């Protein structure tokens, strides 16, 4: 299994970065944007979301991959491989492809979460929903 290159830096779309900042700074649902980004990727994987659309221009630097806990990185990598296998697709060829796929899942996941939480007005409502997502 190819691992994420820990020296790479996640670069989010402007839209995604704006929502990540909202979740971190305004709602204080996550302590770090990278944690919200990883959660969004995992959520999109869990939903078997369609990531076939190309990403819009990525322009807002988040953080280096190494800032994610190794277990979180491993879970995201395993998720990519499991989905590829379930969908009868080839395994990623290299670390760069794994990185690209995790990024696509994160970007799609952020859009899905933004739609899901658009009517949630309090931090506790979002946190409750996160708990429900984790425990489904």
Secondary structure by P-SEA (a helix, b strand, c coil): cccccccbbbbbcaaaaaaaaaacccccccccaaaaaaaaaaaaaaaccccccccccccccccccccccaaaaaaaaaaaaaaaaaacccccccaaaaaaaaaaaaaaaaaaaaaaacccccaaaaaaaaaaaaac
